[in-house]
């Protein structure tokens, strides 16, 4: 993979957790449950398109499917929690919640695609 693709992949992996940490909580605080659904629609969808869905996307995927955005989000929020002064146990809980959500989504997608 050329160096510029590696840099774009790092940027693409950074954008989603950064945007989630900056925007998601504000929308949920303002509009409660509707803010959570709005966040999912307005944040994850467009960033997925930017990372994967365009002709010249940020992340150039080769081979089989890989959960890059979910992994980047889980690790990004885990590290944010650690650097933000949260305990390792609290940060580990957030990481495990992200992994469980990704696992459930993967199973559902597998069942739907059969």
Biopython code that builds the backbone (N, CA, C, O; Angstrom):
import numpy as np
from Bio.PDB.StructureBuilder import StructureBuilder

atoms = [
    (1, "UNK", "N", (0.848, -1.166, 0.000)),
    (1, "UNK", "CA", (0.000, 0.000, 0.000)),
    (1, "UNK", "C", (0.897, 1.234, 0.000)),
    (1, "UNK", "O", (1.832, 1.324, 0.796)),
    (2, "UNK", "N", (0.616, 2.184, -0.889)),
    (2, "UNK", "CA", (1.426, 3.407, -0.918)),
    (2, "UNK", "C", (1.277, 4.213, 0.381)),
    (2, "UNK", "O", (0.279, 4.087, 1.090)),
    (3, "UNK", "N", (2.264, 5.022, 0.670)),
    (3, "UNK", "CA", (2.289, 5.792, 1.912)),
    (3, "UNK", "C", (1.070, 6.707, 2.049)),
    (3, "UNK", "O", (0.532, 6.851, 3.147)),
    (4, "UNK", "N", (0.625, 7.330, 0.949)),
    (4, "UNK", "CA", (-0.514, 8.241, 1.052)),
    (4, "UNK", "C", (-1.778, 7.482, 1.449)),
    (4, "UNK", "O", (-2.631, 8.042, 2.138)),
    (5, "UNK", "N", (-1.921, 6.227, 1.033)),
    (5, "UNK", "CA", (-3.073, 5.412, 1.428)),
    (5, "UNK", "C", (-3.021, 5.107, 2.930)),
    (5, "UNK", "O", (-4.054, 5.107, 3.600)),
    (6, "UNK", "N", (-1.839, 4.851, 3.447)),
    (6, "UNK", "CA", (-1.696, 4.590, 4.879)),
    (6, "UNK", "C", (-2.078, 5.821, 5.693)),
    (6, "UNK", "O", (-2.751, 5.712, 6.718)),
    (7, "UNK", "N", (-1.646, 6.989, 5.234)),
    (7, "UNK", "CA", (-1.981, 8.239, 5.923)),
    (7, "UNK", "C", (-3.479, 8.488, 5.863)),
    (7, "UNK", "O", (-4.080, 8.870, 6.867)),
    (8, "UNK", "N", (-4.094, 8.276, 4.697)),
    (8, "UNK", "CA", (-5.537, 8.464, 4.564)),
    (8, "UNK", "C", (-6.312, 7.475, 5.429)),
    (8, "UNK", "O", (-7.367, 7.820, 5.961)),
    (9, "UNK", "N", (-5.811, 6.263, 5.576)),
    (9, "UNK", "CA", (-6.464, 5.275, 6.431)),
    (9, "UNK", "C", (-6.425, 5.718, 7.892)),
    (9, "UNK", "O", (-7.412, 5.570, 8.612)),
    (10, "UNK", "N", (-5.303, 6.254, 8.326)),
    (10, "UNK", "CA", (-5.194, 6.759, 9.699)),
    (10, "UNK", "C", (-6.156, 7.924, 9.911)),
    (10, "UNK", "O", (-6.836, 7.989, 10.934)),
    (11, "UNK", "N", (-6.215, 8.837, 8.957)),
    (11, "UNK", "CA", (-7.138, 9.976, 9.056)),
    (11, "UNK", "C", (-8.579, 9.483, 9.078)),
    (11, "UNK", "O", (-9.383, 9.945, 9.888)),
    (12, "UNK", "N", (-8.909, 8.542, 8.188)),
    (12, "UNK", "CA", (-10.260, 7.987, 8.151)),
    (12, "UNK", "C", (-10.639, 7.302, 9.450)),
    (12, "UNK", "O", (-11.784, 7.400, 9.891)),
    (13, "UNK", "N", (-9.692, 6.608, 10.070)),
    (13, "UNK", "CA", (-9.946, 5.955, 11.345)),
    (13, "UNK", "C", (-10.073, 6.931, 12.499)),
    (13, "UNK", "O", (-10.712, 6.615, 13.503)),
    (14, "UNK", "N", (-9.483, 8.101, 12.379)),
    (14, "UNK", "CA", (-9.543, 9.121, 13.428)),
    (14, "UNK", "C", (-10.851, 9.905, 13.384)),
    (14, "UNK", "O", (-11.376, 10.295, 14.427)),
    (15, "UNK", "N", (-11.373, 10.136, 12.195)),
    (15, "UNK", "CA", (-12.510, 11.045, 12.027)),
    (15, "UNK", "C", (-13.753, 10.575, 12.777)),
    (15, "UNK", "O", (-14.413, 11.387, 13.425)),
    (16, "UNK", "N", (-14.093, 9.279, 12.707)),
    (16, "UNK", "CA", (-15.333, 8.812, 13.339)),
    (16, "UNK", "C", (-15.310, 8.940, 14.861)),
    (16, "UNK", "O", (-16.225, 9.553, 15.411)),
    (17, "UNK", "N", (-14.320, 8.397, 15.576)),
    (17, "UNK", "CA", (-14.367, 8.567, 17.032)),
    (17, "UNK", "C", (-14.272, 10.030, 17.459)),
    (17, "UNK", "O", (-14.889, 10.425, 18.449)),
    (18, "UNK", "N", (-13.510, 10.832, 16.729)),
    (18, "UNK", "CA", (-13.410, 12.252, 17.061)),
    (18, "UNK", "C", (-14.771, 12.925, 16.929)),
    (18, "UNK", "O", (-15.183, 13.674, 17.815)),
    (19, "UNK", "N", (-15.468, 12.664, 15.833)),
    (19, "UNK", "CA", (-16.776, 13.280, 15.605)),
    (19, "UNK", "C", (-17.793, 12.774, 16.618)),
    (19, "UNK", "O", (-18.610, 13.549, 17.115)),
    (20, "UNK", "N", (-17.754, 11.489, 16.927)),
    (20, "UNK", "CA", (-18.673, 10.946, 17.932)),
    (20, "UNK", "C", (-18.459, 11.638, 19.275)),
    (20, "UNK", "O", (-19.421, 12.035, 19.931)),
    (21, "UNK", "N", (-17.204, 11.782, 19.683)),
    (21, "UNK", "CA", (-16.918, 12.411, 20.973)),
    (21, "UNK", "C", (-17.298, 13.885, 20.997)),
    (21, "UNK", "O", (-17.642, 14.411, 22.056)),
    (22, "UNK", "N", (-17.245, 14.561, 19.859)),
    (22, "UNK", "CA", (-17.556, 15.984, 19.811)),
    (22, "UNK", "C", (-19.047, 16.271, 19.667)),
    (22, "UNK", "O", (-19.529, 17.272, 20.198)),
    (23, "UNK", "N", (-19.792, 15.412, 18.957)),
    (23, "UNK", "CA", (-21.159, 15.759, 18.562)),
    (23, "UNK", "C", (-22.226, 14.896, 19.224)),
    (23, "UNK", "O", (-23.260, 15.415, 19.644)),
    (24, "UNK", "N", (-21.997, 13.599, 19.325)),
    (24, "UNK", "CA", (-23.042, 12.662, 19.734)),
    (24, "UNK", "C", (-23.668, 13.048, 21.080)),
    (24, "UNK", "O", (-24.891, 13.136, 21.187)),
    (25, "UNK", "N", (-22.855, 13.275, 22.087)),
    (25, "UNK", "CA", (-23.370, 13.608, 23.416)),
    (25, "UNK", "C", (-24.193, 14.883, 23.432)),
    (25, "UNK", "O", (-25.190, 14.972, 24.147)),
    (26, "UNK", "N", (-23.787, 15.858, 22.659)),
    (26, "UNK", "CA", (-24.538, 17.121, 22.607)),
    (26, "UNK", "C", (-25.924, 16.917, 22.015)),
    (26, "UNK", "O", (-26.906, 17.473, 22.507)),
    (27, "UNK", "N", (-26.000, 16.116, 20.956)),
    (27, "UNK", "CA", (-27.309, 15.857, 20.352)),
    (27, "UNK", "C", (-28.198, 15.044, 21.288)),
    (27, "UNK", "O", (-29.401, 15.293, 21.367)),
    (28, "UNK", "N", (-27.624, 14.081, 21.992)),
    (28, "UNK", "CA", (-28.409, 13.278, 22.939)),
    (28, "UNK", "C", (-28.874, 14.144, 24.108)),
    (28, "UNK", "O", (-30.018, 14.018, 24.544)),
    (29, "UNK", "N", (-28.019, 15.012, 24.621)),
    (29, "UNK", "CA", (-28.418, 15.896, 25.718)),
    (29, "UNK", "C", (-29.539, 16.831, 25.306)),
    (29, "UNK", "O", (-30.416, 17.154, 26.107)),
    (30, "UNK", "N", (-29.508, 17.262, 24.065)),
    (30, "UNK", "CA", (-30.524, 18.217, 23.609)),
    (30, "UNK", "C", (-31.841, 17.542, 23.240)),
    (30, "UNK", "O", (-32.910, 18.025, 23.612)),
    (31, "UNK", "N", (-31.770, 16.405, 22.493)),
    (31, "UNK", "CA", (-32.990, 15.784, 21.973)),
    (31, "UNK", "C", (-33.221, 14.366, 22.487)),
    (31, "UNK", "O", (-34.041, 13.641, 21.924)),
    (32, "UNK", "N", (-32.528, 13.961, 23.526)),
    (32, "UNK", "CA", (-32.690, 12.653, 24.184)),
    (32, "UNK", "C", (-32.551, 11.505, 23.182)),
    (32, "UNK", "O", (-31.571, 11.449, 22.440)),
    (33, "UNK", "N", (-33.526, 10.588, 23.156)),
    (33, "UNK", "CA", (-33.422, 9.401, 22.303)),
    (33, "UNK", "C", (-33.382, 9.788, 20.826)),
    (33, "UNK", "O", (-32.625, 9.204, 20.050)),
    (34, "UNK", "N", (-34.188, 10.764, 20.440)),
    (34, "UNK", "CA", (-34.185, 11.212, 19.040)),
    (34, "UNK", "C", (-32.801, 11.734, 18.656)),
    (34, "UNK", "O", (-32.372, 11.566, 17.514)),
    (35, "UNK", "N", (-32.110, 12.358, 19.587)),
    (35, "UNK", "CA", (-30.755, 12.832, 19.326)),
    (35, "UNK", "C", (-29.779, 11.698, 19.086)),
    (35, "UNK", "O", (-28.843, 11.839, 18.299)),
    (36, "UNK", "N", (-29.991, 10.564, 19.762)),
    (36, "UNK", "CA", (-29.149, 9.392, 19.532)),
    (36, "UNK", "C", (-29.345, 8.826, 18.137)),
    (36, "UNK", "O", (-28.377, 8.501, 17.449)),
    (37, "UNK", "N", (-30.611, 8.708, 17.719)),
    (37, "UNK", "CA", (-30.883, 8.218, 16.365)),
    (37, "UNK", "C", (-30.390, 9.204, 15.316)),
    (37, "UNK", "O", (-29.845, 8.804, 14.288)),
    (38, "UNK", "N", (-30.582, 10.487, 15.577)),
    (38, "UNK", "CA", (-30.107, 11.517, 14.655)),
    (38, "UNK", "C", (-28.585, 11.471, 14.544)),
    (38, "UNK", "O", (-28.034, 11.614, 13.452)),
    (39, "UNK", "N", (-27.916, 11.274, 15.661)),
    (39, "UNK", "CA", (-26.453, 11.164, 15.649)),
    (39, "UNK", "C", (-25.998, 9.977, 14.816)),
    (39, "UNK", "O", (-25.077, 10.090, 14.007)),
    (40, "UNK", "N", (-26.650, 8.837, 15.021)),
    (40, "UNK", "CA", (-26.277, 7.641, 14.259)),
    (40, "UNK", "C", (-26.439, 7.885, 12.765)),
    (40, "UNK", "O", (-25.599, 7.469, 11.967)),
    (41, "UNK", "N", (-27.510, 8.552, 12.395)),
    (41, "UNK", "CA", (-27.785, 8.808, 10.981)),
    (41, "UNK", "C", (-26.851, 9.862, 10.401)),
    (41, "UNK", "O", (-26.337, 9.696, 9.294)),
    (42, "UNK", "N", (-26.628, 10.944, 11.141)),
    (42, "UNK", "CA", (-25.852, 12.072, 10.612)),
    (42, "UNK", "C", (-24.343, 11.915, 10.767)),
    (42, "UNK", "O", (-23.583, 12.574, 10.057)),
    (43, "UNK", "N", (-23.900, 11.066, 11.672)),
    (43, "UNK", "CA", (-22.455, 10.917, 11.883)),
    (43, "UNK", "C", (-21.926, 9.671, 11.189)),
    (43, "UNK", "O", (-21.036, 9.767, 10.344)),
    (44, "UNK", "N", (-22.455, 8.515, 11.532)),
    (44, "UNK", "CA", (-21.891, 7.258, 11.040)),
    (44, "UNK", "C", (-22.083, 7.102, 9.535)),
    (44, "UNK", "O", (-21.146, 6.721, 8.834)),
    (45, "UNK", "N", (-23.269, 7.386, 9.032)),
    (45, "UNK", "CA", (-23.540, 7.222, 7.600)),
    (45, "UNK", "C", (-22.631, 8.048, 6.702)),
    (45, "UNK", "O", (-21.950, 7.488, 5.843)),
    (46, "UNK", "N", (-22.603, 9.365, 6.876)),
    (46, "UNK", "CA", (-21.728, 10.175, 6.022)),
    (46, "UNK", "C", (-20.241, 9.845, 6.169)),
    (46, "UNK", "O", (-19.498, 9.901, 5.189)),
    (47, "UNK", "N", (-19.805, 9.502, 7.375)),
    (47, "UNK", "CA", (-18.389, 9.168, 7.541)),
    (47, "UNK", "C", (-18.083, 7.824, 6.883)),
    (47, "UNK", "O", (-16.994, 7.635, 6.341)),
    (48, "UNK", "N", (-19.037, 6.888, 6.927)),
    (48, "UNK", "CA", (-18.823, 5.633, 6.206)),
    (48, "UNK", "C", (-18.691, 5.913, 4.707)),
    (48, "UNK", "O", (-17.816, 5.358, 4.042)),
    (49, "UNK", "N", (-19.567, 6.778, 4.178)),
    (49, "UNK", "CA", (-19.470, 7.122, 2.753)),
    (49, "UNK", "C", (-18.124, 7.758, 2.432)),
    (49, "UNK", "O", (-17.512, 7.439, 1.413)),
    (50, "UNK", "N", (-17.669, 8.643, 3.285)),
    (50, "UNK", "CA", (-16.387, 9.299, 3.055)),
    (50, "UNK", "C", (-15.232, 8.286, 3.126)),
    (50, "UNK", "O", (-14.278, 8.374, 2.353)),
    (51, "UNK", "N", (-15.325, 7.333, 4.053)),
    (51, "UNK", "CA", (-14.255, 6.351, 4.211)),
    (51, "UNK", "C", (-14.293, 5.242, 3.165)),
    (51, "UNK", "O", (-13.241, 4.761, 2.744)),
    (52, "UNK", "N", (-15.480, 4.829, 2.740)),
    (52, "UNK", "CA", (-15.589, 3.640, 1.894)),
    (52, "UNK", "C", (-16.397, 3.824, 0.620)),
    (52, "UNK", "O", (-16.133, 3.145, -0.373)),
    (53, "UNK", "N", (-17.361, 4.713, 0.620)),
    (53, "UNK", "CA", (-18.358, 4.713, -0.440)),
    (53, "UNK", "C", (-18.075, 5.572, -1.650)),
    (53, "UNK", "O", (-18.846, 5.535, -2.609)),
    (54, "UNK", "N", (-17.011, 6.339, -1.648)),
    (54, "UNK", "CA", (-16.723, 7.219, -2.775)),
    (54, "UNK", "C", (-15.689, 6.575, -3.695)),
    (54, "UNK", "O", (-15.019, 5.612, -3.323)),
    (55, "UNK", "N", (-15.575, 7.123, -4.892)),
    (55, "UNK", "CA", (-14.590, 6.620, -5.841)),
    (55, "UNK", "C", (-13.184, 6.731, -5.268)),
    (55, "UNK", "O", (-12.405, 5.782, -5.353)),
    (56, "UNK", "N", (-12.853, 7.866, -4.691)),
    (56, "UNK", "CA", (-11.549, 8.049, -4.052)),
    (56, "UNK", "C", (-11.791, 8.205, -2.552)),
    (56, "UNK", "O", (-11.721, 9.307, -2.008)),
    (57, "UNK", "N", (-12.075, 7.087, -1.899)),
    (57, "UNK", "CA", (-12.385, 7.126, -0.476)),
    (57, "UNK", "C", (-11.099, 7.176, 0.351)),
    (57, "UNK", "O", (-10.008, 6.914, -0.155)),
    (58, "UNK", "N", (-11.249, 7.512, 1.611)),
    (58, "UNK", "CA", (-10.083, 7.627, 2.490)),
    (58, "UNK", "C", (-9.460, 6.265, 2.781)),
    (58, "UNK", "O", (-8.237, 6.137, 2.820)),
    (59, "UNK", "N", (-10.294, 5.254, 2.985)),
    (59, "UNK", "CA", (-9.786, 3.930, 3.327)),
    (59, "UNK", "C", (-9.962, 3.022, 2.121)),
    (59, "UNK", "O", (-11.083, 2.771, 1.680)),
    (60, "UNK", "N", (-8.864, 2.539, 1.597)),
    (60, "UNK", "CA", (-8.890, 1.640, 0.442)),
    (60, "UNK", "C", (-8.792, 0.213, 0.953)),
    (60, "UNK", "O", (-7.731, -0.242, 1.380)),
    (61, "UNK", "N", (-9.918, -0.482, 0.901)),
    (61, "UNK", "CA", (-9.981, -1.829, 1.462)),
    (61, "UNK", "C", (-9.716, -2.864, 0.380)),
    (61, "UNK", "O", (-10.297, -2.804, -0.704)),
    (62, "UNK", "N", (-8.848, -3.798, 0.674)),
    (62, "UNK", "CA", (-8.609, -4.928, -0.219)),
    (62, "UNK", "C", (-8.878, -6.204, 0.564)),
    (62, "UNK", "O", (-8.661, -6.251, 1.775)),
    (63, "UNK", "N", (-9.343, -7.221, -0.114)),
    (63, "UNK", "CA", (-9.597, -8.492, 0.551)),
    (63, "UNK", "C", (-10.964, -8.523, 1.202)),
    (63, "UNK", "O", (-11.878, -7.802, 0.803)),
    (64, "UNK", "N", (-11.089, -9.371, 2.211)),
    (64, "UNK", "CA", (-12.360, -9.576, 2.884)),
    (64, "UNK", "C", (-12.763, -8.400, 3.756)),
    (64, "UNK", "O", (-12.024, -7.426, 3.903)),
    (65, "UNK", "N", (-13.949, -8.514, 4.327)),
    (65, "UNK", "CA", (-14.484, -7.445, 5.164)),
    (65, "UNK", "C", (-13.678, -7.319, 6.457)),
    (65, "UNK", "O", (-13.206, -8.313, 7.009)),
    (66, "UNK", "N", (-13.532, -6.095, 6.922)),
    (66, "UNK", "CA", (-12.839, -5.823, 8.168)),
    (66, "UNK", "C", (-13.585, -4.696, 8.867)),
    (66, "UNK", "O", (-13.985, -3.726, 8.224)),
    (67, "UNK", "N", (-13.772, -4.813, 10.156)),
    (67, "UNK", "CA", (-14.551, -3.846, 10.905)),
    (67, "UNK", "C", (-13.642, -2.706, 11.344)),
    (67, "UNK", "O", (-13.336, -2.573, 12.529)),
    (68, "UNK", "N", (-13.216, -1.892, 10.400)),
    (68, "UNK", "CA", (-12.258, -0.843, 10.719)),
    (68, "UNK", "C", (-12.887, 0.324, 11.458)),
    (68, "UNK", "O", (-12.286, 0.834, 12.404)),
    (69, "UNK", "N", (-14.073, 0.766, 11.062)),
    (69, "UNK", "CA", (-14.680, 1.915, 11.717)),
    (69, "UNK", "C", (-15.109, 1.574, 13.137)),
    (69, "UNK", "O", (-14.952, 2.394, 14.041)),
    (70, "UNK", "N", (-15.643, 0.385, 13.345)),
    (70, "UNK", "CA", (-16.028, -0.031, 14.690)),
    (70, "UNK", "C", (-14.822, -0.176, 15.599)),
    (70, "UNK", "O", (-14.849, 0.243, 16.756)),
    (71, "UNK", "N", (-13.773, -0.769, 15.072)),
    (71, "UNK", "CA", (-12.545, -0.939, 15.851)),
    (71, "UNK", "C", (-11.918, 0.418, 16.168)),
    (71, "UNK", "O", (-11.487, 0.659, 17.296)),
    (72, "UNK", "N", (-11.870, 1.293, 15.181)),
    (72, "UNK", "CA", (-11.304, 2.629, 15.403)),
    (72, "UNK", "C", (-12.113, 3.395, 16.440)),
    (72, "UNK", "O", (-11.542, 4.096, 17.276)),
    (73, "UNK", "N", (-13.427, 3.270, 16.395)),
    (73, "UNK", "CA", (-14.276, 3.960, 17.365)),
    (73, "UNK", "C", (-14.071, 3.394, 18.765)),
    (73, "UNK", "O", (-13.913, 4.148, 19.725)),
    (74, "UNK", "N", (-14.073, 2.078, 18.883)),
    (74, "UNK", "CA", (-13.880, 1.459, 20.193)),
    (74, "UNK", "C", (-12.544, 1.813, 20.814)),
    (74, "UNK", "O", (-12.479, 2.192, 21.984)),
    (75, "UNK", "N", (-11.485, 1.694, 20.041)),
    (75, "UNK", "CA", (-10.148, 2.003, 20.553)),
    (75, "UNK", "C", (-10.014, 3.499, 20.826)),
    (75, "UNK", "O", (-9.428, 3.896, 21.833)),
    (76, "UNK", "N", (-10.552, 4.326, 19.938)),
    (76, "UNK", "CA", (-10.465, 5.777, 20.119)),
    (76, "UNK", "C", (-11.151, 6.245, 21.389)),
    (76, "UNK", "O", (-10.608, 7.076, 22.117)),
    (77, "UNK", "N", (-12.338, 5.722, 21.665)),
    (77, "UNK", "CA", (-13.064, 6.121, 22.866)),
    (77, "UNK", "C", (-12.408, 5.520, 24.112)),
    (77, "UNK", "O", (-12.416, 6.143, 25.173)),
    (78, "UNK", "N", (-11.844, 4.323, 23.993)),
    (78, "UNK", "CA", (-11.101, 3.712, 25.101)),
    (78, "UNK", "C", (-9.911, 4.589, 25.492)),
    (78, "UNK", "O", (-9.712, 4.883, 26.671)),
    (79, "UNK", "N", (-9.131, 4.998, 24.512)),
    (79, "UNK", "CA", (-7.953, 5.839, 24.774)),
    (79, "UNK", "C", (-8.379, 7.205, 25.295)),
    (79, "UNK", "O", (-7.740, 7.752, 26.193)),
    (80, "UNK", "N", (-9.458, 7.763, 24.738)),
    (80, "UNK", "CA", (-9.978, 9.046, 25.222)),
    (80, "UNK", "C", (-10.337, 8.941, 26.707)),
    (80, "UNK", "O", (-10.040, 9.845, 27.488)),
    (81, "UNK", "N", (-10.971, 7.845, 27.086)),
    (81, "UNK", "CA", (-11.322, 7.655, 28.489)),
    (81, "UNK", "C", (-10.096, 7.576, 29.377)),
    (81, "UNK", "O", (-10.063, 8.172, 30.454)),
    (82, "UNK", "N", (-9.085, 6.841, 28.928)),
    (82, "UNK", "CA", (-7.859, 6.729, 29.724)),
    (82, "UNK", "C", (-7.156, 8.072, 29.855)),
    (82, "UNK", "O", (-6.737, 8.455, 30.947)),
    (83, "UNK", "N", (-7.026, 8.787, 28.740)),
    (83, "UNK", "CA", (-6.324, 10.071, 28.775)),
    (83, "UNK", "C", (-7.149, 11.160, 29.447)),
    (83, "UNK", "O", (-6.604, 12.159, 29.915)),
    (84, "UNK", "N", (-8.468, 10.965, 29.494)),
    (84, "UNK", "CA", (-9.344, 11.948, 30.113)),
    (84, "UNK", "C", (-9.481, 11.782, 31.609)),
    (84, "UNK", "O", (-10.267, 12.490, 32.239)),
    (85, "UNK", "N", (-8.732, 10.861, 32.192)),
    (85, "UNK", "CA", (-8.756, 10.707, 33.637)),
    (85, "UNK", "C", (-9.713, 9.646, 34.144)),
    (85, "UNK", "O", (-9.817, 9.454, 35.355)),
    (86, "UNK", "N", (-10.411, 8.953, 33.267)),
    (86, "UNK", "CA", (-11.291, 7.887, 33.715)),
    (86, "UNK", "C", (-10.437, 6.684, 34.130)),
    (86, "UNK", "O", (-9.313, 6.513, 33.657)),
    (87, "UNK", "N", (-10.978, 5.873, 35.004)),
    (87, "UNK", "CA", (-10.235, 4.700, 35.461)),
    (87, "UNK", "C", (-10.130, 3.680, 34.330)),
    (87, "UNK", "O", (-10.921, 3.689, 33.388)),
    (88, "UNK", "N", (-9.141, 2.806, 34.445)),
    (88, "UNK", "CA", (-8.961, 1.756, 33.447)),
    (88, "UNK", "C", (-10.205, 0.879, 33.378)),
    (88, "UNK", "O", (-10.612, 0.466, 32.292)),
    (89, "UNK", "N", (-10.815, 0.591, 34.533)),
    (89, "UNK", "CA", (-12.001, -0.263, 34.570)),
    (89, "UNK", "C", (-13.163, 0.397, 33.833)),
    (89, "UNK", "O", (-13.872, -0.274, 33.082)),
    (90, "UNK", "N", (-13.372, 1.693, 34.032)),
    (90, "UNK", "CA", (-14.442, 2.410, 33.335)),
    (90, "UNK", "C", (-14.160, 2.435, 31.836)),
    (90, "UNK", "O", (-15.073, 2.230, 31.036)),
    (91, "UNK", "N", (-12.917, 2.682, 31.446)),
    (91, "UNK", "CA", (-12.557, 2.697, 30.034)),
    (91, "UNK", "C", (-12.711, 1.313, 29.418)),
    (91, "UNK", "O", (-13.145, 1.184, 28.273)),
    (92, "UNK", "N", (-12.359, 0.281, 30.173)),
    (92, "UNK", "CA", (-12.507, -1.088, 29.683)),
    (92, "UNK", "C", (-13.982, -1.432, 29.493)),
    (92, "UNK", "O", (-14.338, -2.156, 28.563)),
    (93, "UNK", "N", (-14.840, -0.913, 30.373)),
    (93, "UNK", "CA", (-16.284, -1.120, 30.219)),
    (93, "UNK", "C", (-16.775, -0.495, 28.912)),
    (93, "UNK", "O", (-17.563, -1.105, 28.189)),
    (94, "UNK", "N", (-16.309, 0.722, 28.609)),
    (94, "UNK", "CA", (-16.713, 1.372, 27.362)),
    (94, "UNK", "C", (-16.226, 0.591, 26.147)),
    (94, "UNK", "O", (-16.958, 0.444, 25.168)),
    (95, "UNK", "N", (-15.000, 0.092, 26.204)),
    (95, "UNK", "CA", (-14.470, -0.705, 25.101)),
    (95, "UNK", "C", (-15.262, -1.997, 24.940)),
    (95, "UNK", "O", (-15.566, -2.397, 23.816)),
    (96, "UNK", "N", (-15.597, -2.648, 26.039)),
    (96, "UNK", "CA", (-16.364, -3.896, 25.936)),
    (96, "UNK", "C", (-17.770, -3.630, 25.404)),
    (96, "UNK", "O", (-18.319, -4.462, 24.681)),
    (97, "UNK", "N", (-18.362, -2.488, 25.746)),
    (97, "UNK", "CA", (-19.676, -2.138, 25.198)),
    (97, "UNK", "C", (-19.592, -1.948, 23.690)),
    (97, "UNK", "O", (-20.482, -2.384, 22.960)),
    (98, "UNK", "N", (-18.536, -1.304, 23.218)),
    (98, "UNK", "CA", (-18.353, -1.120, 21.774)),
    (98, "UNK", "C", (-18.147, -2.460, 21.082)),
    (98, "UNK", "O", (-18.691, -2.684, 20.001)),
    (99, "UNK", "N", (-17.373, -3.351, 21.689)),
    (99, "UNK", "CA", (-17.137, -4.671, 21.098)),
    (99, "UNK", "C", (-18.410, -5.512, 21.077)),
    (99, "UNK", "O", (-18.670, -6.216, 20.101)),
    (100, "UNK", "N", (-19.203, -5.443, 22.142)),
    (100, "UNK", "CA", (-20.471, -6.188, 22.162)),
    (100, "UNK", "C", (-21.425, -5.662, 21.102)),
    (100, "UNK", "O", (-22.089, -6.444, 20.421)),
    (101, "UNK", "N", (-21.499, -4.349, 20.957)),
    (101, "UNK", "CA", (-22.355, -3.772, 19.919)),
    (101, "UNK", "C", (-21.920, -4.194, 18.530)),
    (101, "UNK", "O", (-22.752, -4.514, 17.681)),
    (102, "UNK", "N", (-20.618, -4.193, 18.299)),
    (102, "UNK", "CA", (-20.099, -4.633, 17.001)),
    (102, "UNK", "C", (-20.367, -6.101, 16.747)),
    (102, "UNK", "O", (-20.676, -6.494, 15.622)),
    (103, "UNK", "N", (-20.252, -6.913, 17.780)),
    (103, "UNK", "CA", (-20.520, -8.345, 17.650)),
    (103, "UNK", "C", (-21.985, -8.594, 17.311)),
    (103, "UNK", "O", (-22.294, -9.395, 16.429)),
    (104, "UNK", "N", (-22.878, -7.915, 18.007)),
    (104, "UNK", "CA", (-24.311, -8.067, 17.729)),
    (104, "UNK", "C", (-24.624, -7.613, 16.307)),
    (104, "UNK", "O", (-25.367, -8.285, 15.592)),
    (105, "UNK", "N", (-24.064, -6.481, 15.894)),
    (105, "UNK", "CA", (-24.298, -5.988, 14.531)),
    (105, "UNK", "C", (-23.767, -6.971, 13.495)),
    (105, "UNK", "O", (-24.423, -7.216, 12.482)),
    (106, "UNK", "N", (-22.588, -7.536, 13.736)),
    (106, "UNK", "CA", (-22.017, -8.510, 12.805)),
    (106, "UNK", "C", (-22.875, -9.754, 12.682)),
    (106, "UNK", "O", (-23.076, -10.263, 11.580)),
    (107, "UNK", "N", (-23.381, -10.246, 13.802)),
    (107, "UNK", "CA", (-24.246, -11.432, 13.775)),
    (107, "UNK", "C", (-25.534, -11.129, 13.020)),
    (107, "UNK", "O", (-25.980, -11.932, 12.201)),
    (108, "UNK", "N", (-26.133, -9.970, 13.294)),
    (108, "UNK", "CA", (-27.365, -9.601, 12.591)),
    (108, "UNK", "C", (-27.136, -9.453, 11.090)),
    (108, "UNK", "O", (-27.958, -9.902, 10.292)),
    (109, "UNK", "N", (-26.035, -8.833, 10.705)),
    (109, "UNK", "CA", (-25.734, -8.700, 9.276)),
    (109, "UNK", "C", (-25.512, -10.056, 8.624)),
    (109, "UNK", "O", (-25.930, -10.277, 7.488)),
    (110, "UNK", "N", (-24.864, -10.954, 9.331)),
    (110, "UNK", "CA", (-24.653, -12.303, 8.797)),
    (110, "UNK", "C", (-25.993, -13.007, 8.601)),
    (110, "UNK", "O", (-26.222, -13.632, 7.565)),
    (111, "UNK", "N", (-26.877, -12.909, 9.592)),
    (111, "UNK", "CA", (-28.176, -13.574, 9.494)),
    (111, "UNK", "C", (-29.036, -12.981, 8.384)),
    (111, "UNK", "O", (-29.741, -13.710, 7.685)),
    (112, "UNK", "N", (-28.980, -11.674, 8.220)),
    (112, "UNK", "CA", (-29.762, -11.012, 7.172)),
    (112, "UNK", "C", (-29.233, -11.372, 5.793)),
    (112, "UNK", "O", (-30.012, -11.490, 4.848)),
    (113, "UNK", "N", (-27.933, -11.546, 5.660)),
    (113, "UNK", "CA", (-27.338, -11.806, 4.346)),
    (113, "UNK", "C", (-27.484, -13.258, 3.902)),
    (113, "UNK", "O", (-27.209, -13.570, 2.743)),
    (114, "UNK", "N", (-27.905, -14.143, 4.785)),
    (114, "UNK", "CA", (-28.057, -15.568, 4.420)),
    (114, "UNK", "C", (-29.218, -15.788, 3.489)),
    (114, "UNK", "O", (-29.482, -16.922, 3.088)),
]
sb = StructureBuilder()
sb.init_structure("model")
sb.init_model(0)
sb.init_chain("A")
sb.init_seg("    ")
for serial, (resi, resn, name, xyz) in enumerate(atoms, 1):
    if name == "N":
        sb.init_residue(resn, " ", resi, " ")
    sb.init_atom(name, np.array(xyz, "f"), 0.0, 1.0, " ", f" {name:<3s}", serial, name[0])
structure = sb.get_structure()
